[in-house]
């Protein structure tokens, strides 16, 4: 097994859950808003595509901000495992 420590498993599980939330949250939220605007104004999927583009930018900003914190925490956990 790759992870010998339960703490490391929890950190990686949290990292995966944060990443998926930060990607799918804005995508679903802004995608629904874009879809509703397109449906109400009877336009082609212009607003839907714009909202997906905005969701992509928001997701990358959220992931970049969280990455620095998680990378420090993961590095400290890996250092504990390799030095023991």
N, C-alpha and C positions, 0 to 999 in steps of 0.2 A: 504494500500500500504506500502511496506517495506521502500522505500526510500522517505522521506518527502522533501528532499533537491535536487534541480537540480544539484548542484555541485557534490553530491555523485553519482548520476546517471552517470554523465560524467566521473568520475574517474573509476567507474566499467566498463563502456563501453570501455574506453581506455585500461584498464587492459585486457579485453577480446580480444580486437583487437591486442594489442601487443603480447599476448600469442599465438594467432592463427597465426600471422605473423611469430613469432619466431619459431613456430613448422613447419608450412607448407612451409615457404620460403626455408630453407635449404633442406627439404625433396624433394620438387619439383625440385629445382636447381640441387642438387647433384644426384638425381634419374635420371634426364634426361641425365646428363653427364655419369653416369654409364651405362645407356641403350645404349647410342650412342657408347661408347667404346665396350660394348658387341656385338653390331650389327656389328661394323667395323671389329673386330677381330674374329668374329664368335665363340665366347666362350659361354658357358652356363652362366646363370646369376650370375657369380662370381663378376664381377665389380659392377653390380647393387646392390647386397647384401652388398658389402663392402661400397659402397657409401651411402646406407641407414643407415648402422651402423655409419658412420662418421657424417651423418646428425643428427642422434640421439644424438651423443655427442655434436655437435655444438649447437643444440637446447637447450640441458640442460645447457650448459655454458651460452648462451644468457639469458635464463629464470632465472637462478640463479643470474646473474648480475642485471637484471631488478627487481627481486623480492624485494631486499632490499630497493630500491627507492620507489616502489609502496606500500610496506607494511607500510613504515613511513607515506606516504601521506594518505593512507586509514585510518590508525590509528588516524591521526590528524582530519580527517573529521568525523569519528565515535565519537571521543571525543567531537567535537563541537555539534553534534546532541544529544548525551546523556546528556550533561551538560546544554542544553538550555531548 
